[in-house]
Amino acid sequence: MTLNPKRFFVYVLFFLASIPASADFSIDDLRQQVASGQYDAAYANAHRHGDRMGEPEFDLLYGIAAIETGKGGDGVLALERYRLGNPQDAQVTLYLARGYLLLGEAVRARAELEALLKEVTQGELADAARSLLEATRIHESAVAGGARY
């Protein structure tokens, strides 16, 4: 039996369409994009491969990229998933606080930062947490005072 070239082409197209989107995905590429500060590209890359959600490293990198690009909802969800398996990761707590602040949840952000500062008192992470805590307090004061953005 001879296969018609047009029919063969259609079969190939169906086969290619059935390959999962993640076939061209590389966690190494995503890691490199985040490490080099290419957050927009990392977010777009990860967003295209949402079927990888639930994989710890994917969730971590996706969450960081989302927070860095101002997409607090996506970032918080991804980082909360990551934190379920890695509750002691202090850097994730800082990113979560930033995400909560992006979402307007200043009270939750402050609680995360205060808990973080009980554990980490020195170094860049502590400095970043203190700086974000101050920004959170300013935000809370502005909201409580009726300021509009």
N, CA, C and O atoms as a GROMACS GRO file, in nm:
protein
  596
    1MET      N    1   0.084  -0.117   0.000
    1MET     CA    2   0.000   0.000   0.000
    1MET      C    3   0.089   0.124   0.000
    1MET      O    4   0.181   0.134   0.081
    2THR      N    5   0.062   0.216  -0.088
    2THR     CA    6   0.139   0.339  -0.100
    2THR      C    7   0.066   0.450  -0.025
    2THR      O    8  -0.055   0.466  -0.037
    3LEU      N    9   0.144   0.525   0.053
    3LEU     CA   10   0.086   0.634   0.130
    3LEU      C   11   0.090   0.761   0.047
    3LEU      O   12   0.195   0.801  -0.004
    4ASN      N   13  -0.023   0.823   0.035
    4ASN     CA   14  -0.037   0.949  -0.035
    4ASN      C   15   0.046   1.055   0.037
    4ASN      O   16   0.034   1.067   0.159
    5PRO      N   17   0.131   1.133  -0.033
    5PRO     CA   18   0.215   1.234   0.032
    5PRO      C   19   0.135   1.337   0.111
    5PRO      O   20   0.179   1.380   0.218
    6LYS      N   21   0.019   1.376   0.061
    6LYS     CA   22  -0.063   1.472   0.135
    6LYS      C   23  -0.113   1.411   0.266
    6LYS      O   24  -0.113   1.476   0.370
    7ARG      N   25  -0.155   1.286   0.260
    7ARG     CA   26  -0.205   1.218   0.380
    7ARG      C   27  -0.090   1.201   0.480
    7ARG      O   28  -0.110   1.217   0.601
    8PHE      N   29   0.028   1.168   0.429
    8PHE     CA   30   0.145   1.153   0.516
    8PHE      C   31   0.174   1.285   0.588
    8PHE      O   32   0.201   1.286   0.708
    9PHE      N   33   0.167   1.396   0.514
    9PHE     CA   34   0.190   1.528   0.572
    9PHE      C   35   0.088   1.557   0.683
    9PHE      O   36   0.125   1.611   0.787
   10VAL      N   37  -0.036   1.523   0.661
   10VAL     CA   38  -0.141   1.543   0.762
   10VAL      C   39  -0.110   1.459   0.886
   10VAL      O   40  -0.126   1.507   0.998
   11TYR      N   41  -0.067   1.335   0.867
   11TYR     CA   42  -0.032   1.249   0.980
   11TYR      C   43   0.083   1.310   1.061
   11TYR      O   44   0.081   1.309   1.184
   12VAL      N   45   0.182   1.361   0.991
   12VAL     CA   46   0.296   1.424   1.058
   12VAL      C   47   0.250   1.545   1.139
   12VAL      O   48   0.293   1.564   1.252
   13LEU      N   49   0.162   1.626   1.081
   13LEU     CA   50   0.111   1.742   1.152
   13LEU      C   51   0.036   1.702   1.278
   13LEU      O   52   0.053   1.763   1.384
   14PHE      N   53  -0.048   1.599   1.268
   14PHE     CA   54  -0.121   1.552   1.386
   14PHE      C   55  -0.025   1.498   1.492
   14PHE      O   56  -0.045   1.520   1.611
   15PHE      N   57   0.077   1.428   1.448
   15PHE     CA   58   0.176   1.376   1.541
   15PHE      C   59   0.247   1.490   1.614
   15PHE      O   60   0.262   1.487   1.736
   16LEU      N   61   0.290   1.590   1.539
   16LEU     CA   62   0.360   1.703   1.600
   16LEU      C   63   0.269   1.780   1.695
   16LEU      O   64   0.315   1.829   1.799
   17ALA      N   65   0.143   1.791   1.660
   17ALA     CA   66   0.049   1.861   1.748
   17ALA      C   67   0.024   1.785   1.877
   17ALA      O   68  -0.013   1.844   1.978
   18SER      N   69   0.045   1.655   1.875
   18SER     CA   70   0.018   1.575   1.994
   18SER      C   71   0.136   1.573   2.092
   18SER      O   72   0.122   1.526   2.205
   19ILE      N   73   0.251   1.624   2.051
   19ILE     CA   74   0.367   1.629   2.139
   19ILE      C   75   0.341   1.737   2.243
   19ILE      O   76   0.302   1.848   2.206
   20PRO      N   77   0.362   1.709   2.372
   20PRO     CA   78   0.337   1.810   2.474
   20PRO      C   79   0.418   1.936   2.450
   20PRO      O   80   0.528   1.931   2.394
   21ALA      N   81   0.362   2.048   2.492
   21ALA     CA   82   0.430   2.177   2.475
   21ALA      C   83   0.564   2.180   2.547
   21ALA      O   84   0.654   2.253   2.507
   22SER      N   85   0.578   2.101   2.652
   22SER     CA   86   0.701   2.102   2.730
   22SER      C   87   0.816   2.031   2.662
   22SER      O   88   0.928   2.030   2.714
   23ALA      N   89   0.791   1.971   2.546
   23ALA     CA   90   0.898   1.898   2.480
   23ALA      C   91   1.016   1.990   2.448
   23ALA      O   92   1.131   1.945   2.447
   24ASP      N   93   0.989   2.118   2.422
   24ASP     CA   94   1.097   2.211   2.389
   24ASP      C   95   1.139   2.294   2.510
   24ASP      O   96   1.217   2.389   2.496
   25PHE      N   97   1.090   2.260   2.628
   25PHE     CA   98   1.118   2.336   2.749
   25PHE      C   99   1.245   2.284   2.816
   25PHE      O  100   1.270   2.164   2.821
   26SER      N  101   1.323   2.377   2.867
   26SER     CA  102   1.444   2.341   2.941
   26SER      C  103   1.446   2.419   3.072
   26SER      O  104   1.445   2.542   3.073
   27ILE      N  105   1.447   2.346   3.183
   27ILE     CA  106   1.456   2.412   3.314
   27ILE      C  107   1.587   2.488   3.326
   27ILE      O  108   1.595   2.589   3.396
   28ASP      N  109   1.691   2.439   3.257
   28ASP     CA  110   1.820   2.509   3.258
   28ASP      C  111   1.809   2.646   3.192
   28ASP      O  112   1.866   2.744   3.240
   29ASP      N  113   1.733   2.653   3.082
   29ASP     CA  114   1.712   2.782   3.015
   29ASP      C  115   1.636   2.878   3.107
   29ASP      O  116   1.670   2.995   3.118
   30LEU      N  117   1.533   2.826   3.172
   30LEU     CA  118   1.455   2.909   3.263
   30LEU      C  119   1.541   2.958   3.379
   30LEU      O  120   1.535   3.075   3.417
   31ARG      N  121   1.621   2.869   3.434
   31ARG     CA  122   1.711   2.905   3.544
   31ARG      C  123   1.807   3.014   3.499
   31ARG      O  124   1.831   3.110   3.573
   32GLN      N  125   1.862   3.002   3.380
   32GLN     CA  126   1.956   3.101   3.327
   32GLN      C  127   1.887   3.235   3.306
   32GLN      O  128   1.945   3.340   3.335
   33GLN      N  129   1.765   3.233   3.254
   33GLN     CA  130   1.693   3.358   3.233
   33GLN      C  131   1.670   3.431   3.365
   33GLN      O  132   1.689   3.553   3.374
   34VAL      N  133   1.630   3.358   3.468
   34VAL     CA  134   1.607   3.420   3.598
   34VAL      C  135   1.739   3.470   3.657
   34VAL      O  136   1.746   3.582   3.707
   35ALA      N  137   1.842   3.387   3.652
   35ALA     CA  138   1.971   3.424   3.709
   35ALA      C  139   2.030   3.548   3.642
   35ALA      O  140   2.100   3.626   3.707
   36SER      N  141   2.003   3.566   3.514
   36SER     CA  142   2.058   3.681   3.443
   36SER      C  143   1.964   3.802   3.441
   36SER      O  144   1.991   3.902   3.374
   37GLY      N  145   1.852   3.791   3.515
   37GLY     CA  146   1.760   3.903   3.525
   37GLY      C  147   1.670   3.923   3.406
   37GLY      O  148   1.610   4.030   3.391
   38GLN      N  149   1.659   3.824   3.320
   38GLN     CA  150   1.570   3.831   3.203
   38GLN      C  151   1.430   3.785   3.245
   38GLN      O  152   1.380   3.684   3.196
   39TYR      N  153   1.369   3.860   3.335
   39TYR     CA  154   1.244   3.817   3.397
   39TYR      C  155   1.127   3.812   3.300
   39TYR      O  156   1.043   3.721   3.309
   40ASP      N  157   1.119   3.908   3.209
   40ASP     CA  158   1.009   3.905   3.111
   40ASP      C  159   1.016   3.779   3.026
   40ASP      O  160   0.915   3.712   3.004
   41ALA      N  161   1.134   3.747   2.978
   41ALA     CA  162   1.152   3.626   2.896
   41ALA      C  163   1.127   3.500   2.979
   41ALA      O  164   1.066   3.405   2.931
   42ALA      N  165   1.174   3.500   3.103
   42ALA     CA  166   1.153   3.384   3.190
   42ALA      C  167   1.005   3.364   3.219
   42ALA      O  168   0.956   3.252   3.216
   43TYR      N  169   0.935   3.473   3.246
   43TYR     CA  170   0.792   3.462   3.274
   43TYR      C  171   0.718   3.408   3.151
   43TYR      O  172   0.636   3.317   3.162
   44ALA      N  173   0.748   3.463   3.034
   44ALA     CA  174   0.683   3.418   2.911
   44ALA      C  175   0.715   3.271   2.885
   44ALA      O  176   0.626   3.194   2.847
   45ASN      N  177   0.838   3.232   2.904
   45ASN     CA  178   0.882   3.094   2.884
   45ASN      C  179   0.806   3.001   2.978
   45ASN      O  180   0.751   2.900   2.935
   46ALA      N  181   0.804   3.035   3.106
   46ALA     CA  182   0.737   2.950   3.205
   46ALA      C  183   0.586   2.949   3.182
   46ALA      O  184   0.522   2.844   3.195
   47HIS      N  185   0.531   3.063   3.150
   47HIS     CA  186   0.386   3.071   3.130
   47HIS      C  187   0.340   2.981   3.016
   47HIS      O  188   0.232   2.921   3.022
   48ARG      N  189   0.422   2.971   2.912
   48ARG     CA  190   0.390   2.882   2.799
   48ARG      C  191   0.391   2.735   2.839
   48ARG      O  192   0.332   2.651   2.772
   49HIS      N  193   0.459   2.704   2.948
   49HIS     CA  194   0.476   2.565   2.989
   49HIS      C  195   0.413   2.540   3.125
   49HIS      O  196   0.472   2.476   3.213
   50GLY      N  197   0.293   2.590   3.141
   50GLY     CA  198   0.221   2.577   3.267
   50GLY      C  199   0.194   2.433   3.308
   50GLY      O  200   0.162   2.407   3.424
   51ASP      N  201   0.207   2.340   3.215
   51ASP     CA  202   0.188   2.200   3.252
   51ASP      C  203   0.299   2.151   3.344
   51ASP      O  204   0.290   2.041   3.398
   52ARG      N  205   0.403   2.231   3.364
   52ARG     CA  206   0.512   2.194   3.455
   52ARG      C  207   0.486   2.239   3.599
   52ARG      O  208   0.563   2.208   3.690
   53MET      N  209   0.376   2.313   3.620
   53MET     CA  210   0.344   2.358   3.755
   53MET      C  211   0.334   2.239   3.848
   53MET      O  212   0.281   2.133   3.813
   54GLY      N  213   0.386   2.257   3.967
   54GLY     CA  214   0.390   2.148   4.063
   54GLY      C  215   0.529   2.088   4.076
   54GLY      O  216   0.558   2.018   4.173
   55GLU      N  217   0.615   2.115   3.979
   55GLU     CA  218   0.755   2.074   3.988
   55GLU      C  219   0.826   2.183   4.068
   55GLU      O  220   0.823   2.300   4.029
   56PRO      N  221   0.889   2.146   4.179
   56PRO     CA  222   0.942   2.249   4.270
   56PRO      C  223   1.031   2.355   4.204
   56PRO      O  224   1.009   2.474   4.224
   57GLU      N  225   1.131   2.314   4.128
   57GLU     CA  226   1.220   2.415   4.071
   57GLU      C  227   1.147   2.503   3.970
   57GLU      O  228   1.172   2.623   3.963
   58PHE      N  229   1.057   2.444   3.892
   58PHE     CA  230   0.978   2.523   3.799
   58PHE      C  231   0.896   2.627   3.875
   58PHE      O  232   0.895   2.744   3.839
   59ASP      N  233   0.828   2.583   3.982
   59ASP     CA  234   0.745   2.676   4.059
   59ASP      C  235   0.828   2.789   4.117
   59ASP      O  236   0.785   2.904   4.116
   60LEU      N  237   0.946   2.758   4.167
   60LEU     CA  238   1.034   2.860   4.223
   60LEU      C  239   1.072   2.964   4.117
   60LEU      O  240   1.057   3.084   4.138
   61LEU      N  241   1.120   2.917   4.004
   61LEU     CA  242   1.165   3.008   3.898
   61LEU      C  243   1.049   3.085   3.837
   61LEU      O  244   1.061   3.205   3.810
   62TYR      N  245   0.938   3.018   3.815
   62TYR     CA  246   0.819   3.084   3.761
   62TYR      C  247   0.771   3.190   3.859
   62TYR      O  248   0.736   3.301   3.819
   63GLY      N  249   0.768   3.156   3.987
   63GLY     CA  250   0.723   3.251   4.088
   63GLY      C  251   0.811   3.375   4.094
   63GLY      O  252   0.760   3.487   4.102
   64ILE      N  253   0.941   3.356   4.092
   64ILE     CA  254   1.033   3.470   4.095
   64ILE      C  255   1.013   3.557   3.972
   64ILE      O  256   1.004   3.680   3.983
   65ALA      N  257   1.006   3.495   3.855
   65ALA     CA  258   0.987   3.573   3.731
   65ALA      C  259   0.855   3.648   3.734
   65ALA      O  260   0.848   3.763   3.691
   66ALA      N  261   0.751   3.584   3.784
   66ALA     CA  262   0.620   3.650   3.791
   66ALA      C  263   0.625   3.771   3.884
   66ALA      O  264   0.576   3.878   3.849
   67ILE      N  265   0.683   3.754   4.002
   67ILE     CA  266   0.693   3.865   4.097
   67ILE      C  267   0.775   3.979   4.037
   67ILE      O  268   0.737   4.095   4.048
   68GLU      N  269   0.887   3.945   3.975
   68GLU     CA  270   0.974   4.047   3.917
   68GLU      C  271   0.909   4.122   3.801
   68GLU      O  272   0.949   4.234   3.770
   69THR      N  273   0.809   4.063   3.738
   69THR     CA  274   0.740   4.130   3.627
   69THR      C  275   0.607   4.189   3.670
   69THR      O  276   0.528   4.235   3.587
   70GLY      N  277   0.582   4.188   3.802
   70GLY     CA  278   0.461   4.252   3.853
   70GLY      C  279   0.335   4.168   3.849
   70GLY      O  280   0.225   4.220   3.866
   71LYS      N  281   0.350   4.038   3.827
   71LYS     CA  282   0.234   3.950   3.820
   71LYS      C  283   0.222   3.875   3.953
   71LYS      O  284   0.253   3.757   3.964
   72GLY      N  285   0.176   3.949   4.053
   72GLY     CA  286   0.171   3.899   4.189
   72GLY      C  287   0.089   3.773   4.206
   72GLY      O  288   0.130   3.682   4.279
   73GLY      N  289  -0.025   3.765   4.141
   73GLY     CA  290  -0.111   3.647   4.156
   73GLY      C  291  -0.042   3.520   4.112
   73GLY      O  292  -0.041   3.421   4.186
   74ASP      N  293   0.014   3.522   3.993
   74ASP     CA  294   0.085   3.404   3.942
   74ASP      C  295   0.205   3.371   4.031
   74ASP      O  296   0.232   3.255   4.061
   75GLY      N  297   0.277   3.475   4.071
   75GLY     CA  298   0.397   3.454   4.152
   75GLY      C  299   0.366   3.395   4.288
   75GLY      O  300   0.433   3.301   4.332
   76VAL      N  301   0.266   3.449   4.355
   76VAL     CA  302   0.231   3.399   4.487
   76VAL      C  303   0.185   3.254   4.480
   76VAL      O  304   0.225   3.171   4.562
   77LEU      N  305   0.101   3.222   4.382
   77LEU     CA  306   0.054   3.083   4.369
   77LEU      C  307   0.170   2.986   4.348
   77LEU      O  308   0.177   2.881   4.411
   78ALA      N  309   0.261   3.023   4.258
   78ALA     CA  310   0.375   2.935   4.230
   78ALA      C  311   0.466   2.921   4.351
   78ALA      O  312   0.511   2.811   4.383
   79LEU      N  313   0.492   3.032   4.419
   79LEU     CA  314   0.582   3.026   4.534
   79LEU      C  315   0.518   2.957   4.654
   79LEU      O  316   0.588   2.893   4.733
   80GLU      N  317   0.389   2.970   4.669
   80GLU     CA  318   0.321   2.896   4.777
   80GLU      C  319   0.331   2.745   4.752
   80GLU      O  320   0.354   2.668   4.845
   81ARG      N  321   0.315   2.705   4.626
   81ARG     CA  322   0.333   2.562   4.593
   81ARG      C  323   0.474   2.518   4.626
   81ARG      O  324   0.494   2.412   4.685
   82TYR      N  325   0.572   2.599   4.588
   82TYR     CA  326   0.712   2.565   4.616
   82TYR      C  327   0.736   2.555   4.766
   82TYR      O  328   0.802   2.462   4.814
   83ARG      N  329   0.684   2.651   4.840
   83ARG     CA  330   0.710   2.656   4.984
   83ARG      C  331   0.651   2.537   5.059
   83ARG      O  332   0.700   2.502   5.166
   84LEU      N  333   0.547   2.474   5.005
   84LEU     CA  334   0.492   2.355   5.070
   84LEU      C  335   0.599   2.249   5.091
   84LEU      O  336   0.600   2.181   5.194
   85GLY      N  337   0.688   2.234   4.996
   85GLY     CA  338   0.794   2.135   5.006
   85GLY      C  339   0.925   2.190   5.059
   85GLY      O  340   1.016   2.114   5.091
   86ASN      N  341   0.935   2.322   5.068
   86ASN     CA  342   1.059   2.388   5.111
   86ASN      C  343   1.028   2.501   5.209
   86ASN      O  344   1.054   2.617   5.180
   87PRO      N  345   0.971   2.467   5.325
   87PRO     CA  346   0.924   2.572   5.416
   87PRO      C  347   1.034   2.658   5.477
   87PRO      O  348   1.006   2.766   5.529
   88GLN      N  349   1.159   2.614   5.472
   88GLN     CA  350   1.267   2.689   5.535
   88GLN      C  351   1.341   2.781   5.439
   88GLN      O  352   1.440   2.843   5.478
   89ASP      N  353   1.297   2.792   5.315
   89ASP     CA  354   1.365   2.875   5.216
   89ASP      C  355   1.334   3.022   5.241
   89ASP      O  356   1.227   3.071   5.204
   90ALA      N  357   1.427   3.091   5.304
   90ALA     CA  358   1.405   3.230   5.345
   90ALA      C  359   1.389   3.324   5.227
   90ALA      O  360   1.312   3.420   5.234
   91GLN      N  361   1.460   3.299   5.119
   91GLN     CA  362   1.448   3.387   5.002
   91GLN      C  363   1.308   3.381   4.944
   91GLN      O  364   1.257   3.481   4.895
   92VAL      N  365   1.246   3.264   4.949
   92VAL     CA  366   1.110   3.250   4.899
   92VAL      C  367   1.014   3.334   4.984
   92VAL      O  368   0.919   3.393   4.932
   93THR      N  369   1.040   3.338   5.114
   93THR     CA  370   0.957   3.420   5.201
   93THR      C  371   0.964   3.567   5.161
   93THR      O  372   0.863   3.636   5.161
   94LEU      N  373   1.082   3.614   5.126
   94LEU     CA  374   1.097   3.752   5.082
   94LEU      C  375   1.019   3.777   4.952
   94LEU      O  376   0.948   3.877   4.940
   95TYR      N  377   1.031   3.685   4.857
   95TYR     CA  378   0.956   3.700   4.732
   95TYR      C  379   0.806   3.692   4.755
   95TYR      O  380   0.729   3.765   4.693
   96LEU      N  381   0.763   3.604   4.844
   96LEU     CA  382   0.621   3.596   4.876
   96LEU      C  383   0.571   3.728   4.935
   96LEU      O  384   0.462   3.775   4.900
   97ALA      N  385   0.650   3.786   5.023
   97ALA     CA  386   0.610   3.914   5.081
   97ALA      C  387   0.595   4.020   4.972
   97ALA      O  388   0.501   4.099   4.974
   98ARG      N  389   0.688   4.021   4.878
   98ARG     CA  390   0.678   4.115   4.765
   98ARG      C  391   0.552   4.088   4.684
   98ARG      O  392   0.482   4.180   4.642
   99GLY      N  393   0.522   3.961   4.664
   99GLY     CA  394   0.401   3.925   4.591
   99GLY      C  395   0.275   3.968   4.663
   99GLY      O  396   0.183   4.021   4.601
  100TYR      N  397   0.272   3.948   4.794
  100TYR     CA  398   0.155   3.991   4.871
  100TYR      C  399   0.139   4.142   4.864
  100TYR      O  400   0.027   4.192   4.853
  101LEU      N  401   0.250   4.213   4.868
  101LEU     CA  402   0.242   4.358   4.858
  101LEU      C  403   0.191   4.400   4.720
  101LEU      O  404   0.112   4.494   4.709
  102LEU      N  405   0.235   4.331   4.615
  102LEU     CA  406   0.183   4.358   4.480
  102LEU      C  407   0.032   4.339   4.474
  102LEU      O  408  -0.038   4.410   4.403
  103LEU      N  409  -0.016   4.241   4.550
  103LEU     CA  410  -0.159   4.212   4.551
  103LEU      C  411  -0.237   4.303   4.645
  103LEU      O  412  -0.359   4.293   4.655
  104GLY      N  413  -0.166   4.391   4.714
  104GLY     CA  414  -0.232   4.481   4.808
  104GLY      C  415  -0.256   4.420   4.944
  104GLY      O  416  -0.330   4.475   5.025
  105GLU      N  417  -0.194   4.308   4.971
  105GLU     CA  418  -0.210   4.238   5.098
  105GLU      C  419  -0.093   4.275   5.191
  105GLU      O  420  -0.006   4.193   5.221
  106ALA      N  421  -0.093   4.401   5.234
  106ALA     CA  422   0.018   4.453   5.314
  106ALA      C  423   0.028   4.383   5.450
  106ALA      O  424   0.139   4.360   5.498
  107VAL      N  425  -0.083   4.350   5.510
  107VAL     CA  426  -0.079   4.284   5.641
  107VAL      C  427  -0.009   4.149   5.629
  107VAL      O  428   0.074   4.113   5.713
  108ARG      N  429  -0.044   4.074   5.525
  108ARG     CA  430   0.020   3.943   5.504
  108ARG      C  431   0.168   3.960   5.472
  108ARG      O  432   0.252   3.884   5.520
  109ALA      N  433   0.201   4.060   5.391
  109ALA     CA  434   0.341   4.088   5.358
  109ALA      C  435   0.420   4.120   5.484
  109ALA      O  436   0.529   4.068   5.506
  110ARG      N  437   0.363   4.205   5.568
  110ARG     CA  438   0.432   4.242   5.692
  110ARG      C  439   0.453   4.121   5.782
  110ARG      O  440   0.561   4.105   5.840
  111ALA      N  441   0.353   4.036   5.793
  111ALA     CA  442   0.366   3.916   5.877
  111ALA      C  443   0.478   3.825   5.826
  111ALA      O  444   0.555   3.772   5.906
  112GLU      N  445   0.486   3.807   5.695
  112GLU     CA  446   0.593   3.725   5.637
  112GLU      C  447   0.730   3.785   5.667
  112GLU      O  448   0.823   3.714   5.704
  113LEU      N  449   0.741   3.916   5.650
  113LEU     CA  450   0.870   3.983   5.670
  113LEU      C  451   0.912   3.980   5.817
  113LEU      O  452   1.029   3.959   5.847
  114GLU      N  453   0.818   4.002   5.906
  114GLU     CA  454   0.852   3.998   6.048
  114GLU      C  455   0.897   3.858   6.089
  114GLU      O  456   0.991   3.843   6.167
  115ALA      N  457   0.830   3.756   6.037
  115ALA     CA  458   0.871   3.617   6.066
  115ALA      C  459   1.010   3.590   6.009
  115ALA      O  460   1.093   3.526   6.073
  116LEU      N  461   1.035   3.640   5.888
  116LEU     CA  462   1.166   3.621   5.825
  116LEU      C  463   1.276   3.687   5.908
  116LEU      O  464   1.383   3.628   5.927
  117LEU      N  465   1.250   3.808   5.956
  117LEU     CA  466   1.352   3.880   6.031
  117LEU      C  467   1.378   3.820   6.169
  117LEU      O  468   1.480   3.851   6.231
  118LYS      N  469   1.290   3.736   6.217
  118LYS     CA  470   1.318   3.662   6.340
  118LYS      C  471   1.420   3.551   6.315
  118LYS      O  472   1.495   3.512   6.404
  119GLU      N  473   1.421   3.500   6.192
  119GLU     CA  474   1.511   3.391   6.154
  119GLU      C  475   1.643   3.441   6.096
  119GLU      O  476   1.748   3.384   6.123
  120VAL      N  477   1.636   3.546   6.015
  120VAL     CA  478   1.753   3.598   5.945
  120VAL      C  479   1.774   3.742   5.991
  120VAL      O  480   1.693   3.830   5.961
  121THR      N  481   1.882   3.766   6.063
  121THR     CA  482   1.904   3.899   6.119
  121THR      C  483   2.020   3.975   6.055
  121THR      O  484   2.033   4.095   6.075
  122GLN      N  485   2.103   3.906   5.980
  122GLN     CA  486   2.222   3.968   5.920
  122GLN      C  487   2.225   3.939   5.770
  122GLN      O  488   2.165   3.842   5.722
  123GLY      N  489   2.296   4.023   5.698
  123GLY     CA  490   2.323   3.997   5.557
  123GLY      C  491   2.226   4.065   5.462
  123GLY      O  492   2.136   4.138   5.503
  124GLU      N  493   2.248   4.037   5.334
  124GLU     CA  494   2.170   4.101   5.228
  124GLU      C  495   2.022   4.067   5.237
  124GLU      O  496   1.936   4.153   5.214
  125LEU      N  497   1.992   3.943   5.270
  125LEU     CA  498   1.852   3.902   5.280
  125LEU      C  499   1.781   3.979   5.391
  125LEU      O  500   1.668   4.026   5.372
  126ALA      N  501   1.846   3.992   5.504
  126ALA     CA  502   1.787   4.068   5.616
  126ALA      C  503   1.772   4.215   5.578
  126ALA      O  504   1.670   4.277   5.609
  127ASP      N  505   1.872   4.271   5.511
  127ASP     CA  506   1.864   4.411   5.467
  127ASP      C  507   1.748   4.431   5.371
  127ASP      O  508   1.672   4.528   5.383
  128ALA      N  509   1.732   4.340   5.277
  128ALA     CA  510   1.622   4.348   5.181
  128ALA      C  511   1.488   4.335   5.252
  128ALA      O  512   1.392   4.405   5.218
  129ALA      N  513   1.481   4.246   5.350
  129ALA     CA  514   1.356   4.227   5.425
  129ALA      C  515   1.322   4.353   5.504
  129ALA      O  516   1.206   4.394   5.507
  130ARG      N  517   1.422   4.414   5.568
  130ARG     CA  518   1.396   4.538   5.643
  130ARG      C  519   1.350   4.650   5.550
  130ARG      O  520   1.259   4.725   5.584
  131SER      N  521   1.412   4.660   5.434
  131SER     CA  522   1.373   4.763   5.337
  131SER      C  523   1.229   4.741   5.289
  131SER      O  524   1.151   4.836   5.280
  132LEU      N  525   1.196   4.617   5.259
  132LEU     CA  526   1.061   4.587   5.213
  132LEU      C  527   0.960   4.605   5.326
  132LEU      O  528   0.847   4.647   5.303
  133LEU      N  529   1.000   4.574   5.448
  133LEU     CA  530   0.912   4.595   5.563
  133LEU      C  531   0.881   4.743   5.579
  133LEU      O  532   0.767   4.780   5.608
  134GLU      N  533   0.981   4.827   5.562
  134GLU     CA  534   0.957   4.972   5.570
  134GLU      C  535   0.861   5.016   5.459
  134GLU      O  536   0.770   5.095   5.485
  135ALA      N  537   0.880   4.967   5.338
  135ALA     CA  538   0.788   5.000   5.228
  135ALA      C  539   0.647   4.950   5.258
  135ALA      O  540   0.549   5.016   5.225
  136THR      N  541   0.637   4.834   5.321
  136THR     CA  542   0.507   4.779   5.358
  136THR      C  543   0.439   4.868   5.461
  136THR      O  544   0.320   4.895   5.451
  137ARG      N  545   0.514   4.913   5.559
  137ARG     CA  546   0.457   5.002   5.661
  137ARG      C  547   0.411   5.134   5.600
  137ARG      O  548   0.306   5.187   5.638
  138ILE      N  549   0.489   5.188   5.507
  138ILE     CA  550   0.450   5.311   5.438
  138ILE      C  551   0.321   5.287   5.361
  138ILE      O  552   0.230   5.370   5.364
  139HIS      N  553   0.313   5.174   5.294
  139HIS     CA  554   0.192   5.139   5.219
  139HIS      C  555   0.072   5.130   5.313
  139HIS      O  556  -0.035   5.184   5.285
  140GLU      N  557   0.090   5.061   5.426
  140GLU     CA  558  -0.019   5.047   5.523
  140GLU      C  559  -0.063   5.183   5.576
  140GLU      O  560  -0.183   5.208   5.590
  141SER      N  561   0.032   5.269   5.606
  141SER     CA  562  -0.001   5.402   5.656
  141SER      C  563  -0.076   5.484   5.553
  141SER      O  564  -0.173   5.553   5.585
  142ALA      N  565  -0.034   5.475   5.430
  142ALA     CA  566  -0.100   5.548   5.323
  142ALA      C  567  -0.243   5.500   5.304
  142ALA      O  568  -0.335   5.580   5.286
  143VAL      N  569  -0.261   5.369   5.307
  143VAL     CA  570  -0.396   5.313   5.290
  143VAL      C  571  -0.482   5.351   5.410
  143VAL      O  572  -0.598   5.391   5.393
  144ALA      N  573  -0.428   5.339   5.529
  144ALA     CA  574  -0.503   5.373   5.651
  144ALA      C  575  -0.538   5.521   5.653
  144ALA      O  576  -0.643   5.559   5.706
  145GLY      N  577  -0.452   5.603   5.598
  145GLY     CA  578  -0.476   5.748   5.595
  145GLY      C  579  -0.564   5.792   5.481
  145GLY      O  580  -0.596   5.910   5.469
  146GLY      N  581  -0.605   5.698   5.398
  146GLY     CA  582  -0.694   5.733   5.289
  146GLY      C  583  -0.625   5.782   5.164
  146GLY      O  584  -0.691   5.834   5.074
  147ALA      N  585  -0.495   5.766   5.156
  147ALA     CA  586  -0.422   5.811   5.036
  147ALA      C  587  -0.465   5.728   4.916
  147ALA      O  588  -0.497   5.610   4.930
  148ARG      N  589  -0.466   5.788   4.803
  148ARG     CA  590  -0.500   5.721   4.677
  148ARG      C  591  -0.378   5.715   4.588
  148ARG      O  592  -0.296   5.807   4.586
  149TYR      N  593  -0.366   5.604   4.515
  149TYR     CA  594  -0.252   5.587   4.424
  149TYR      C  595  -0.289   5.627   4.286
  149TYR      O  596  -0.207   5.620   4.196
   0.00000   0.00000   0.00000
